[in-house]
Amino acid sequence: MTTDDAGQATMLAVVWVVVATVAIAVCAAVGVVAHDRAVARTAADAAALAAVMGGERAAADAAARHEATVVDLTRHRDGSVVVQVRRGRAQAAARAVSSGGLPVVGAGGGGGGVGSW
């Protein structure tokens, strides 16, 4: 082994450790964003159902249980409610309509006030 080769394995190991650390950090960040999106969708559904049954305060409470905040709540003439929530950097919306006394959640469309699933 010559003096020029000394320490190359150590430097290569350091580079691999840095690359692995960056990869883990990126995966963790992507995971947090995906989790926030999923929870935001759940919070939007819960808030929309709560808004149909109990009004704006109930929607805010339902969103808060999922650590989300209501960004917008719109009531339509057909009795449906569209709620937009934010959790972290994620935002989601849901629509609910009271159909024969029972709320139905969906993204829109569908027969008899039932949203498409």
MINU-187815 format. One record per atom (N, C-alpha, C): residue in one letter; x, y, z. Coordinates in steps of 0.05 Angstrom, whole numbers, plus 32768, in hexadecimal, padded with zeros to 4 digits. Atoms other than C-alpha are relative to their C-alpha. Layout:
BEGIN
AXYZ ...
***
This chain:
BEGIN
M80117FE88000 M800080008000 M801280198000 T7FF07FE88002 T801C80437FEC T7FF380168012 T800A7FEA7FF0 T801480848012 T7FE9800E7FF2 D80167FF3800F D7FE6809D7FDB D7FE57FF28005 D8018800F7FFC D7FB380667FEA D7FF58001801C A80087FFF7FE3 A7FB080718035 A7FE880128004 G80187FF07FF9 G7F6C8088804E G7FEA80007FEB Q801580008015 Q7F45807B800D Q7FE77FF1800A A8017800F7FF6 A7F198047802E A7FF080108014 T800E7FEF7FEC T7F0980778067 T7FF080157FF2 M800E7FEB800E M7EF680AE8037 M7FE77FF47FF1 L8016800D800E L7ECA807E800E L7FEA7FF98014 A801480067FEC A7EA78068804E A7FF280198009 V800C7FE67FF7 V7E9B80B08063 V7FEC80097FEA V80127FF88016 V7E7C80BF801E V7FE77FEF8001 W801880117FFF W7E4E80838023 W7FEF80068018 V80107FF97FE9 V7E3880968069 V7FF0801A7FFB V800E7FE68006 V7E2780DD8051 V7FEA7FFB7FEC V801480068014 V7E0180C28015 V7FE87FF1800D A8015800F7FF2 A7DDA80918041 A7FF080128012 T800D7FED7FEE T7DCA80C88073 T7FED80127FF1 V80117FEE8011 V7DAF80F6803C V7FE87FF07FF6 A80168010800A A7D8580BD801F A7FEC7FFA8016 I801380057FEA I7D6780AD8063 I7FF0801A8007 A800D7FE77FFB A7D5780F7806E A7FEA80067FEB V80147FFC8015 V7D3480FC802B V7FE87FED8003 C801680137FFC C7D0C80BD8038 C7FEE80088017 A80107FF87FE8 A7CF680D7807C A7FEF80187FF8 A80107FE88008 A7CE0811A805E A7FE97FF87FEE V8015800A8012 V7CB880F68027 V7FEB7FF28011 G8013800E7FEF G7C9880CA805C G7FEF80128010 V800F7FED7FF1 V7C8381058086 V7FEB800E7FEF V80137FF38013 V7C638127804A V7FE97FED7FF9 A801580148007 A7C3E80E78036 A7FED7FFC8018 H801180037FE8 H7C2580DE807E H7FEE80188003 D80117FE87FFD D7C0D81268081 D7FEA80017FEC R801580018015 R7BE7811D803F R7FEA7FED8008 A801480157FF8 A7BC580DE8058 A7FEF800A8017 V800F7FF67FE8 V7BB280FE809B V7FEE80187FF8 A80107FE98009 A7B9A813D8077 A7FE77FF77FF2 R8018800A800D R7B6B8114804C R7FEC7FF58014 T8011800A7FEB T7B5080F18089 T7FF380178010 A800A7FE97FF2 A7B48813480AD A7FEB800E7FF0 A80137FF28012 A7B2481528071 A7FE57FF08000 D801880118000 D7AF38117806F D7FF18004801B A800D7FFD7FE6 A7AE6811C80BA A7FF4801C8003 A800A7FE47FFD A7ADE816880B7 A7FE780047FEF A80187FFD8012 A7AAD8164807C A7FE87FF2800C L8016800E7FF3 L7A82813080A0 L7FF680108018 A80077FF17FE8 A7A84815980E0 A7FF1801A7FF8 A800D7FE78009 A7A71819980BA A7FE37FFB7FF8 V801C80078008 V7A338177809C V7FEF7FFC8019 M800F80077FE8 M7A1E815D80E0 M7FFE80168015 G80007FED7FEA G7A338195810F G800A801C7FFB G7FF87FE48006 G7A4C81D380EB G801E80048000 E7FE47FF98003 E7A8D81F880E6 E80117FFA8018 R7FF180067FE8 R7AA281F0812E R80077FE28002 A7FFC801D8000 A7A9981A48129 A80167FF97FEB A7FEC80068014 A7AC381A480E9 A801C8008800A A7FE67FF87FF5 A7AFB81CB810B A800A7FED8015 D7FF980137FEB D7AFA819B8146 D80097FE57FF4 A7FF98019800D A7AFC815E8118 A801C80027FF3 A7FE67FFC800D A7B37817B80F1 A801680018016 A7FEC7FFD7FEB A7B5B818D8132 A80087FE5800C R7FFA801B7FF6 R7B5681448149 R80157FF27FEF H7FEC800B8012 H7B828134810E H801880137FFC E7FEB7FEC8000 E7BB1816E811C E800080107FE5 A80037FF18019 A7B96819380DF A7FEF80198006 T80117FE87FFD T7B7481D780D6 T7FEF80037FE7 V80127FFB8016 V7B3981E980AB V800880197FF2 V7FF87FE98010 V7B4F82178073 V7FE8800E7FF4 D80187FF5800D D7B0C821F8051 D7FE97FEC8004 L801880107FFE L7AC58206805B L7FEA800E7FF0 T80147FF48011 T7A9182128026 T7FE77FEF8000 R801A800E8001 R7A478200802B R7FF380067FE5 H800D7FFD801A H7A2281F57FE9 H7FE17FFE8004 R801D80007FFF R79D881FD7FDA R7FF47FE48002 D800B801B7FFF D79CF81B27FD2 D80047FF2801B G7FFB800B7FE5 G79E281A8801B G801B7FF48004 S7FE5800C7FFD S7A288190800D S80138015800D V7FEB7FEF7FF4 V7A6581AB8031 V801B7FF77FF4 V7FE580068009 V7AAC81AF8015 V8013800C8014 V7FED7FF77FEB V7AE381B48049 V801D7FFC7FF6 Q7FE480028006 Q7B2C81C2803C Q80108003801A V7FF07FFF7FE8 V7B5F81B38072 V801E80007FF9 R7FE380008003 R7BAA81BB807C R800C7FF28018 R7FF0800D7FEB R7BD9818F80A3 R801D80007FF7 G7FE47FFD8009 G7C2281A180A0 G8001800E7FE6 R80007FF5801B R7C3181AF8057 R7FEB7FF47FEE A8014800D8010 A7BF98183803F A7FE4800D8003 Q801B7FF58000 Q7BB4819B802C Q7FED7FEC7FF2 A80138012800C A7B768172801C A7FE4800B8002 A801C7FF78000 A7B2C817D800D A7FEE7FE77FFF A801480158001 A7AEE81538016 A7FE5800D7FFF R801B7FF78003 R7AA5815A8006 R7FED7FEC800E A801480117FF4 A7A6B8140802F A7FE5800C7FFC V801C7FF78004 V7A2081448025 V7FEE7FEE8011 S8014800F7FF0 S79E7812F8052 S7FED7FF37FED S8011800F8012 S79C180F9802E S7FEC7FF08011 G8014800E7FF0 G798180E68052 G80077FFF801D G7FF97FFF7FE4 G799C80FC8095 G801B7FF58006 L7FE6800B7FFC L79DE80D7808D L8014800E7FEE P7FEC7FF38010 P7A1D80FB8076 P800E7FEC7FEE V7FF180108012 V7A4180DF803A V801880107FF7 V7FE77FF28008 V7A8A80F1802A V80087FF67FE5 G7FF58007801A G7AA780F27FE4 G800D80177FF3 A7FF17FEB800F A7AD081187FB2 A7FEE800F7FED G80127FF28012 G7A94812C7F88 G7FF17FED7FEE G800E80108014 G7A6881147F50 G7FE97FF0800B G801180167FF7 G7A3D80D67F5E G7FE380058005 G801D7FFF7FFF G79F380C87F60 G7FF58005801C G800F7FFD7FE8 G79C480E07F96 G800F800E8017 G7FF07FF27FEC G79F6810C7FBA G80177FF0800B V7FEA80117FF7 V7A2680D27FC5 V801980077FF0 G7FE87FF9800E G7A6D80E77FB5 G800E7FE87FF5 S7FF18017800B S7A9C80BC7F8C S80167FF98013 W7FED800A7FED W7AC980927FB7 W80197FFB7FF2 
***
